[in-house]
Amino acid sequence: MFGRPIDRRVLMKGAASLAVMVANLGPAFAAPSIKEVTFDPAIPALGNPNGDVTIAEFVDYQCPVCKLVFIELRKLMAEDRGIRLVMKDWPIFGDASRDAALMALSSGSRYAAAVDALMANRRALSPHRTDAILDAAGANSAGLRAELAGREPKLGALLARTQAQASAFELRGTPALVIGGKLYRRGMPVAELRQAVATARAG
């Protein structure tokens, strides 16, 4: 999937082109801080954990545009070793998406592989399908499920934080990106991601 060319029209379909400065949203908006969005200790960082530019993506594992954006983010991370990527799980497509988010976040050292595999999946998710995807990615889904009950309160609180942030930003759906303090309410191809990262570094 990652090797196939991206259709820019599909990537941009239905997306708003507005970008706003999160830092300038104003106190009445009650927006979360950049640190709260991009440095939640419960979310593992992909790419370079010590990178100089953090990209946070509000994402659902059943969102087709999110999958296209993830392809572009992988391209960017392959060429720019200064990118720190944070996946903000916002399961708006229902219980199967929530289950996939909880399982991925529970996958420990296999988290990056779990994210890659779930993003590469082209079929609708179910707990059974998620288990098969994670097992193929080297995670032990049976073990993860056995431990999930104990982890769910903490992970549920994490998902609630992300939901609150999405609501504060008045997001209407996934994907959305926060790059260097700027909120983009849409998916972006790699060329625009490069520009956004350059802007973040310049600022």
Phi and psi restraints in degrees (value plus and minus 20) as a CYANA .aco file:
   2 PHE   PHI     -90.6   -50.6
   2 PHE   PSI     -40.1    -0.1
   3 GLY   PHI    -106.4   -66.4
   3 GLY   PSI     -26.9    13.1
   4 ARG   PHI    -104.6   -64.6
   4 ARG   PSI     125.1   165.1
   5 PRO   PHI     -85.7   -45.7
   5 PRO   PSI     126.8   166.8
   6 ILE   PHI    -111.1   -71.1
   6 ILE   PSI     121.8   161.8
   7 ASP   PHI    -112.0   -72.0
   7 ASP   PSI      87.4   127.4
   8 ARG   PHI     -78.2   -38.2
   8 ARG   PSI     -55.4   -15.4
   9 ARG   PHI     -84.2   -44.2
   9 ARG   PSI     -59.5   -19.5
  10 VAL   PHI     -86.6   -46.6
  10 VAL   PSI     -62.0   -22.0
  11 LEU   PHI     -79.4   -39.4
  11 LEU   PSI     -59.4   -19.4
  12 MET   PHI    -112.9   -72.9
  12 MET   PSI     -28.2    11.8
  13 LYS   PHI     -78.5   -38.5
  13 LYS   PSI     110.6   150.6
  14 GLY   PHI      52.0    92.0
  14 GLY   PSI     -11.5    28.5
  15 ALA   PHI    -119.2   -79.2
  15 ALA   PSI     121.3   161.3
  16 ALA   PHI    -101.9   -61.9
  16 ALA   PSI     125.1   165.1
  17 SER   PHI    -113.8   -73.8
  17 SER   PSI     -19.7    20.3
  18 LEU   PHI     -90.9   -50.9
  18 LEU   PSI     115.1   155.1
  19 ALA   PHI    -143.7  -103.7
  19 ALA   PSI     112.3   152.3
  20 VAL   PHI    -146.7  -106.7
  20 VAL   PSI     129.8   169.8
  21 MET   PHI     -97.0   -57.0
  21 MET   PSI      99.2   139.2
  22 VAL   PHI     -81.6   -41.6
  22 VAL   PSI     -57.9   -17.9
  23 ALA   PHI     -87.2   -47.2
  23 ALA   PSI     -39.2     0.8
  24 ASN   PHI    -127.0   -87.0
  24 ASN   PSI      -0.9    39.1
  25 LEU   PHI     -92.7   -52.7
  25 LEU   PSI     -43.3    -3.3
  26 GLY   PHI      75.9   115.9
  26 GLY   PSI     130.8   170.8
  27 PRO   PHI     -84.3   -44.3
  27 PRO   PSI     -48.9    -8.9
  28 ALA   PHI     -87.8   -47.8
  28 ALA   PSI     -41.8    -1.8
  29 PHE   PHI     -98.7   -58.7
  29 PHE   PSI     -39.4     0.6
  30 ALA   PHI      34.7    74.7
  30 ALA   PSI      21.0    61.0
  31 ALA   PHI     -93.5   -53.5
  31 ALA   PSI     125.3   165.3
  32 PRO   PHI     -87.6   -47.6
  32 PRO   PSI     139.0   179.0
  33 SER   PHI     -95.2   -55.2
  33 SER   PSI     141.7   181.7
  34 ILE   PHI     -78.9   -38.9
  34 ILE   PSI     -60.8   -20.8
  35 LYS   PHI     -82.5   -42.5
  35 LYS   PSI     -61.5   -21.5
  36 GLU   PHI     -81.7   -41.7
  36 GLU   PSI     -56.9   -16.9
  37 VAL   PHI     -96.1   -56.1
  37 VAL   PSI     -63.2   -23.2
  38 THR   PHI    -120.1   -80.1
  38 THR   PSI     -32.2     7.8
  39 PHE   PHI    -150.4  -110.4
  39 PHE   PSI      26.5    66.5
  40 ASP   PHI     -92.5   -52.5
  40 ASP   PSI     100.2   140.2
  41 PRO   PHI     -83.6   -43.6
  41 PRO   PSI     -35.1     4.9
  42 ALA   PHI    -104.7   -64.7
  42 ALA   PSI     -26.7    13.3
  43 ILE   PHI    -129.8   -89.8
  43 ILE   PSI      97.7   137.7
  44 PRO   PHI     -85.5   -45.5
  44 PRO   PSI     126.4   166.4
  45 ALA   PHI    -113.5   -73.5
  45 ALA   PSI     118.6   158.6
  46 LEU   PHI    -117.9   -77.9
  46 LEU   PSI     151.6   191.6
  47 GLY   PHI      51.2    91.2
  47 GLY   PSI    -150.4  -110.4
  48 ASN   PHI    -120.2   -80.2
  48 ASN   PSI      89.0   129.0
  49 PRO   PHI     -79.5   -39.5
  49 PRO   PSI     -40.6    -0.6
  50 ASN   PHI    -127.7   -87.7
  50 ASN   PSI       0.5    40.5
  51 GLY   PHI     -83.3   -43.3
  51 GLY   PSI     138.6   178.6
  52 ASP   PHI    -106.7   -66.7
  52 ASP   PSI     -33.3     6.7
  53 VAL   PHI    -148.4  -108.4
  53 VAL   PSI     104.6   144.6
  54 THR   PHI    -121.1   -81.1
  54 THR   PSI     112.4   152.4
  55 ILE   PHI    -132.1   -92.1
  55 ILE   PSI     104.3   144.3
  56 ALA   PHI    -131.0   -91.0
  56 ALA   PSI     106.0   146.0
  57 GLU   PHI    -134.4   -94.4
  57 GLU   PSI     101.8   141.8
  58 PHE   PHI     -96.2   -56.2
  58 PHE   PSI     102.0   142.0
  59 VAL   PHI    -164.6  -124.6
  59 VAL   PSI     131.8   171.8
  60 ASP   PHI    -149.3  -109.3
  60 ASP   PSI     115.0   155.0
  61 TYR   PHI     -90.4   -50.4
  61 TYR   PSI     -24.6    15.4
  62 GLN   PHI    -131.2   -91.2
  62 GLN   PSI      -8.6    31.4
  63 CYS   PHI    -108.7   -68.7
  63 CYS   PSI      95.1   135.1
  64 PRO   PHI     -85.1   -45.1
  64 PRO   PSI     -54.9   -14.9
  65 VAL   PHI     -90.4   -50.4
  65 VAL   PSI     -55.1   -15.1
  66 CYS   PHI     -77.5   -37.5
  66 CYS   PSI     -59.6   -19.6
  67 LYS   PHI     -84.9   -44.9
  67 LYS   PSI     -59.4   -19.4
  68 LEU   PHI     -86.0   -46.0
  68 LEU   PSI     -62.7   -22.7
  69 VAL   PHI     -83.2   -43.2
  69 VAL   PSI     -57.5   -17.5
  70 PHE   PHI     -83.8   -43.8
  70 PHE   PSI     -55.8   -15.8
  71 ILE   PHI     -78.3   -38.3
  71 ILE   PSI     -65.8   -25.8
  72 GLU   PHI     -86.2   -46.2
  72 GLU   PSI     -57.9   -17.9
  73 LEU   PHI     -85.5   -45.5
  73 LEU   PSI     -57.3   -17.3
  74 ARG   PHI     -84.4   -44.4
  74 ARG   PSI     -60.0   -20.0
  75 LYS   PHI     -79.7   -39.7
  75 LYS   PSI     -65.4   -25.4
  76 LEU   PHI     -82.3   -42.3
  76 LEU   PSI     -64.7   -24.7
  77 MET   PHI     -86.6   -46.6
  77 MET   PSI     -49.0    -9.0
  78 ALA   PHI     -88.5   -48.5
  78 ALA   PSI     -50.3   -10.3
  79 GLU   PHI    -121.3   -81.3
  79 GLU   PSI     -37.1     2.9
  80 ASP   PHI    -148.3  -108.3
  80 ASP   PSI      84.9   124.9
  81 ARG   PHI     -99.8   -59.8
  81 ARG   PSI     -15.5    24.5
  82 GLY   PHI    -118.4   -78.4
  82 GLY   PSI      -9.5    30.5
  83 ILE   PHI    -113.4   -73.4
  83 ILE   PSI     108.9   148.9
  84 ARG   PHI    -131.3   -91.3
  84 ARG   PSI     100.0   140.0
  85 LEU   PHI    -130.1   -90.1
  85 LEU   PSI     110.0   150.0
  86 VAL   PHI    -140.5  -100.5
  86 VAL   PSI     102.7   142.7
  87 MET   PHI    -111.3   -71.3
  87 MET   PSI      93.5   133.5
  88 LYS   PHI    -114.4   -74.4
  88 LYS   PSI      74.5   114.5
  89 ASP   PHI     -86.4   -46.4
  89 ASP   PSI      97.4   137.4
  90 TRP   PHI    -149.8  -109.8
  90 TRP   PSI      64.0   104.0
  91 PRO   PHI     -96.4   -56.4
  91 PRO   PSI      61.4   101.4
  92 ILE   PHI    -107.0   -67.0
  92 ILE   PSI     -27.6    12.4
  93 PHE   PHI    -116.5   -76.5
  93 PHE   PSI      -2.3    37.7
  94 GLY   PHI      86.3   126.3
  94 GLY   PSI    -189.9  -149.9
  95 ASP   PHI     -81.8   -41.8
  95 ASP   PSI     -56.5   -16.5
  96 ALA   PHI     -85.2   -45.2
  96 ALA   PSI     -56.9   -16.9
  97 SER   PHI     -88.0   -48.0
  97 SER   PSI     -60.9   -20.9
  98 ARG   PHI     -82.4   -42.4
  98 ARG   PSI     -63.7   -23.7
  99 ASP   PHI     -80.4   -40.4
  99 ASP   PSI     -63.9   -23.9
 100 ALA   PHI     -83.2   -43.2
 100 ALA   PSI     -60.9   -20.9
 101 ALA   PHI     -82.5   -42.5
 101 ALA   PSI     -65.5   -25.5
 102 LEU   PHI     -82.7   -42.7
 102 LEU   PSI     -61.1   -21.1
 103 MET   PHI     -87.8   -47.8
 103 MET   PSI     -62.1   -22.1
 104 ALA   PHI     -83.1   -43.1
 104 ALA   PSI     -65.5   -25.5
 105 LEU   PHI     -86.1   -46.1
 105 LEU   PSI     -39.5     0.5
 106 SER   PHI    -109.5   -69.5
 106 SER   PSI     -23.2    16.8
 107 SER   PHI    -104.7   -64.7
 107 SER   PSI     -17.1    22.9
 108 GLY   PHI      37.0    77.0
 108 GLY   PSI    -144.6  -104.6
 109 SER   PHI     -86.0   -46.0
 109 SER   PSI     -34.2     5.8
 110 ARG   PHI    -118.0   -78.0
 110 ARG   PSI      -6.1    33.9
 111 TYR   PHI     -78.8   -38.8
 111 TYR   PSI     -68.8   -28.8
 112 ALA   PHI     -80.7   -40.7
 112 ALA   PSI     -62.8   -22.8
 113 ALA   PHI     -85.7   -45.7
 113 ALA   PSI     -57.7   -17.7
 114 ALA   PHI     -84.4   -44.4
 114 ALA   PSI     -64.3   -24.3
 115 VAL   PHI     -81.8   -41.8
 115 VAL   PSI     -67.5   -27.5
 116 ASP   PHI     -75.8   -35.8
 116 ASP   PSI     -66.8   -26.8
 117 ALA   PHI     -88.0   -48.0
 117 ALA   PSI     -62.2   -22.2
 118 LEU   PHI     -86.7   -46.7
 118 LEU   PSI     -56.4   -16.4
 119 MET   PHI     -91.2   -51.2
 119 MET   PSI     -48.6    -8.6
 120 ALA   PHI     -99.7   -59.7
 120 ALA   PSI     -37.4     2.6
 121 ASN   PHI     -86.1   -46.1
 121 ASN   PSI     114.1   154.1
 122 ARG   PHI    -126.8   -86.8
 122 ARG   PSI     -21.4    18.6
 123 ARG   PHI    -123.7   -83.7
 123 ARG   PSI     140.8   180.8
 124 ALA   PHI     -81.1   -41.1
 124 ALA   PSI     125.1   165.1
 125 LEU   PHI    -111.0   -71.0
 125 LEU   PSI     132.2   172.2
 126 SER   PHI    -167.8  -127.8
 126 SER   PSI     144.9   184.9
 127 PRO   PHI     -74.6   -34.6
 127 PRO   PSI     -60.4   -20.4
 128 HIS   PHI     -83.2   -43.2
 128 HIS   PSI     -64.8   -24.8
 129 ARG   PHI     -84.8   -44.8
 129 ARG   PSI     -61.6   -21.6
 130 THR   PHI     -81.2   -41.2
 130 THR   PSI     -62.8   -22.8
 131 ASP   PHI     -79.3   -39.3
 131 ASP   PSI     -64.0   -24.0
 132 ALA   PHI     -83.9   -43.9
 132 ALA   PSI     -60.5   -20.5
 133 ILE   PHI     -84.1   -44.1
 133 ILE   PSI     -66.1   -26.1
 134 LEU   PHI     -89.0   -49.0
 134 LEU   PSI     -57.8   -17.8
 135 ASP   PHI     -81.8   -41.8
 135 ASP   PSI     -62.2   -22.2
 136 ALA   PHI     -85.4   -45.4
 136 ALA   PSI     -45.6    -5.6
 137 ALA   PHI    -106.8   -66.8
 137 ALA   PSI     -17.8    22.2
 138 GLY   PHI      75.6   115.6
 138 GLY   PSI     -14.3    25.7
 139 ALA   PHI    -112.4   -72.4
 139 ALA   PSI     133.4   173.4
 140 ASN   PHI    -117.6   -77.6
 140 ASN   PSI      73.2   113.2
 141 SER   PHI     -83.0   -43.0
 141 SER   PSI     -57.0   -17.0
 142 ALA   PHI     -82.9   -42.9
 142 ALA   PSI     -63.6   -23.6
 143 GLY   PHI     -85.5   -45.5
 143 GLY   PSI     -60.7   -20.7
 144 LEU   PHI     -82.0   -42.0
 144 LEU   PSI     -62.8   -22.8
 145 ARG   PHI     -86.7   -46.7
 145 ARG   PSI     -55.3   -15.3
 146 ALA   PHI     -84.5   -44.5
 146 ALA   PSI     -50.8   -10.8
 147 GLU   PHI    -115.4   -75.4
 147 GLU   PSI     -29.2    10.8
 148 LEU   PHI     -85.8   -45.8
 148 LEU   PSI     -55.0   -15.0
 149 ALA   PHI     -78.1   -38.1
 149 ALA   PSI     -59.4   -19.4
 150 GLY   PHI     -92.9   -52.9
 150 GLY   PSI     -47.1    -7.1
 151 ARG   PHI    -109.9   -69.9
 151 ARG   PSI     -39.0     1.0
 152 GLU   PHI     -80.8   -40.8
 152 GLU   PSI     -57.8   -17.8
 153 PRO   PHI     -78.5   -38.5
 153 PRO   PSI     -64.4   -24.4
 154 LYS   PHI     -87.6   -47.6
 154 LYS   PSI     -63.7   -23.7
 155 LEU   PHI     -91.0   -51.0
 155 LEU   PSI     -55.5   -15.5
 156 GLY   PHI     -82.4   -42.4
 156 GLY   PSI     -57.2   -17.2
 157 ALA   PHI     -85.3   -45.3
 157 ALA   PSI     -57.2   -17.2
 158 LEU   PHI     -82.5   -42.5
 158 LEU   PSI     -67.4   -27.4
 159 LEU   PHI     -82.9   -42.9
 159 LEU   PSI     -55.2   -15.2
 160 ALA   PHI     -86.6   -46.6
 160 ALA   PSI     -57.6   -17.6
 161 ARG   PHI     -82.9   -42.9
 161 ARG   PSI     -64.2   -24.2
 162 THR   PHI     -84.4   -44.4
 162 THR   PSI     -61.3   -21.3
 163 GLN   PHI     -79.0   -39.0
 163 GLN   PSI     -63.1   -23.1
 164 ALA   PHI     -84.5   -44.5
 164 ALA   PSI     -58.5   -18.5
 165 GLN   PHI     -86.4   -46.4
 165 GLN   PSI     -63.3   -23.3
 166 ALA   PHI     -81.2   -41.2
 166 ALA   PSI     -59.4   -19.4
 167 SER   PHI     -86.8   -46.8
 167 SER   PSI     -60.2   -20.2
 168 ALA   PHI     -82.9   -42.9
 168 ALA   PSI     -56.2   -16.2
 169 PHE   PHI    -101.7   -61.7
 169 PHE   PSI     -23.3    16.7
 170 GLU   PHI      37.1    77.1
 170 GLU   PSI      20.8    60.8
 171 LEU   PHI     -91.9   -51.9
 171 LEU   PSI     122.8   162.8
 172 ARG   PHI    -120.6   -80.6
 172 ARG   PSI     -29.4    10.6
 173 GLY   PHI     152.0   192.0
 173 GLY   PSI    -199.0  -159.0
 174 THR   PHI    -119.0   -79.0
 174 THR   PSI     133.7   173.7
 175 PRO   PHI    -107.7   -67.7
 175 PRO   PSI     143.4   183.4
 176 ALA   PHI    -164.3  -124.3
 176 ALA   PSI     129.8   169.8
 177 LEU   PHI    -147.7  -107.7
 177 LEU   PSI     118.7   158.7
 178 VAL   PHI    -132.3   -92.3
 178 VAL   PSI      99.9   139.9
 179 ILE   PHI    -151.1  -111.1
 179 ILE   PSI      91.6   131.6
 180 GLY   PHI      37.6    77.6
 180 GLY   PSI      17.3    57.3
 181 GLY   PHI      68.3   108.3
 181 GLY   PSI     -15.5    24.5
 182 LYS   PHI    -136.6   -96.6
 182 LYS   PSI     116.4   156.4
 183 LEU   PHI    -120.7   -80.7
 183 LEU   PSI     105.8   145.8
 184 TYR   PHI    -133.5   -93.5
 184 TYR   PSI      99.2   139.2
 185 ARG   PHI    -109.8   -69.8
 185 ARG   PSI      27.5    67.5
 186 ARG   PHI    -188.8  -148.8
 186 ARG   PSI     148.0   188.0
 187 GLY   PHI     -99.9   -59.9
 187 GLY   PSI     139.8   179.8
 188 MET   PHI    -160.2  -120.2
 188 MET   PSI     116.3   156.3
 189 PRO   PHI     -94.0   -54.0
 189 PRO   PSI     147.9   187.9
 190 VAL   PHI     -80.6   -40.6
 190 VAL   PSI     -53.9   -13.9
 191 ALA   PHI     -82.1   -42.1
 191 ALA   PSI     -61.3   -21.3
 192 GLU   PHI     -94.2   -54.2
 192 GLU   PSI     -52.3   -12.3
 193 LEU   PHI     -82.1   -42.1
 193 LEU   PSI     -62.2   -22.2
 194 ARG   PHI     -78.4   -38.4
 194 ARG   PSI     -64.6   -24.6
 195 GLN   PHI     -82.4   -42.4
 195 GLN   PSI     -63.7   -23.7
 196 ALA   PHI     -83.9   -43.9
 196 ALA   PSI     -58.7   -18.7
 197 VAL   PHI     -87.7   -47.7
 197 VAL   PSI     -62.3   -22.3
 198 ALA   PHI     -81.1   -41.1
 198 ALA   PSI     -60.7   -20.7
 199 THR   PHI     -82.3   -42.3
 199 THR   PSI     -61.8   -21.8
 200 ALA   PHI     -82.8   -42.8
 200 ALA   PSI     -62.3   -22.3
 201 ARG   PHI     -87.8   -47.8
 201 ARG   PSI     -59.0   -19.0
 202 ALA   PHI     -87.7   -47.7
 202 ALA   PSI     -50.3   -10.3
